[in-house]
Amino acid sequence: MDLKIKNFFKNNKIENVLFDMDNTLMDTDIYYQENMINTTQEVVEITLNIPEEKQVEMAKEIYSFARKIFIENGLPVLIDNRTKEVIEAYFKTYNILYDEEKISNHIKQSYKDFYKTAPLIFPSTLDKLHSINELGIKIGVYSHAQHDWTEIKIEKIKDEYKKKYNKEIVLPFFTTEITNLKDYQGWKKAGEYHSFILQNTLVVGDSLTSDIYPAIEAGYMHLIYLSHGREVPEFKTISKVYITNDISTLFSFL
């Protein structure tokens, strides 16, 4: 497989790989889901006198509402603000009386360490980074998140990489703040920051709207879309878009 990867880079004149971070290298969705459902259940518990199984059911329903909002507007929102927003919207919809100050304080306390902790690294992430790194291909990361939180994630990957392979990995990163869109201009800036020639860079991402489409618009010619089992559209572009399920099957198309 390493020879196939080497030939893939050589034949396509690819000199760099630019990874998206969340849900590409790290399982951020699960991190969000577990924390938001747990916090929401706690808020339901202190608001309503209902059995635990009903608390969990309601918390999951509220989380689904939050996911729908994120998909519709395309912008990440700080998890404490989003949790408060969707809980209050849900309670108002069903005429549930609640103590706004009590809820706000509980949510704030519950998430006090959320952005100080990195999500879990996907089991195959280190192996795939190592395969690329061993070929002398430059690697960069472009994340749609706070700079400080991205740095925590990067340091976790670097630490785990060193533990596993007993060597360092250079992993520079560029971020777009969550108040802005991760659009084609962001992808151009990310390439410039890393000093990557776009035509010679492979982009890897899991979002069509935040990664693949804007990166194509920015001028990247080689992209891998991690579909995570979602339906894959037909790509009408001169750029080459390779499709695989997730980071564990990164080069399965070879």
Buried (B, 14 or more C-beta within 10 A) or exposed (E): EEEEBBEBBEEBEBBBBBBBBBBBBBBBBEBBBEBBBEBBBBBBBEBBEEEEEEBBBBBBEBBEBBBEBEEEEEBBBEBBEBBBBBBBBBBEEEEBEBEEEEBBEBBEEBBEEBBEEBBEBBEBBBBBBBBBBEBEBBBBBBBBBBEEBBBBBBEBBBEBBEEEBEEEBEBEBBBBEBEEBBBBBBBBBBBEBBEBEBBBBBBBBBBBEBBBBBBBBBBBBBBBBBBBEEEEEEBEEEBEBBBBBBBBBBBEEE
